[in-house]
Amino acid sequence: TQSIDLAASPVVTGDSYAAQPSAGGTAWSGVIMVEGAPTGDGRMFAENAITWAEMPLPLRWNIEDSHGGTPTTKAVRVGNIEQVWRDPVNPLVIHGSGHFDDVAGDNEYAAQAARRMRDNFLNGISVDPDDITDADVELVFPEGDGGDEEMMMFFANPEMTIFHAGRIRGATLVDIPAFVEAKVFVEQTGQPPAVVVASDHFNGLSDGFWSGPAQER
């Protein structure tokens, strides 16, 4: 288990995309996702799988969740992501920062989201990835008794779905993030210490290097 001090992490942009200047607004920053760590529903991005699109990217707020199996999720844009970078101490931890669109006063949702984050009522965040093909997805099934493994692959649910590629196109503020480590905070004096403890990585899933093209058969 490793502690990552966000305040001590220098900003390093990646994927040849420079950080974008902001028009102003309430500043935020924090961990937006972690590679090599499983989500509660059995998903994981492999090490070095994540890239990101050119800045700025949209920051949205999930203002309503689905209820009773009815898809009623609603999300609104409340700001921008202006920088994304890998932590220099633990490159599996991916940071983000940006600003809320709360300067002009015409985006009430942005002002609400910034206030909730400032008061620690809204700190979870989940990234919105794309650029994932079938060849980039590895399904890990429970170990069988030796004779039923092929049959299990047809009927059993995988215990882990591993994504070997993914490009961040945005992120959404949520109450329950996919990664427990994914938390962002308003940049202000006296905010809670921005220290994230990354959970133990889920490893030992495959014995060799994953090749996406090799899976396209």
Salt bridges, closest charged atoms under 4 A:
GLU35 OE1 - ARG86 NH1 2.80
ASP41 OD1 - ARG43 NE 3.11
GLU64 OE1 - LYS74 NZ 3.89
GLU82 OE1 - HIS99 ND1 2.76
ASP87 OD2 - HIS95 NE2 2.72
ASP119 OD2 - ARG115 NH1 3.63
ASP128 OD2 - ARG60 NH2 3.89
ASP130 OD1 - ARG167 NE 3.04
ASP130 OD2 - ARG169 NH1 2.91
GLU138 OE1 - HIS164 NE2 2.71
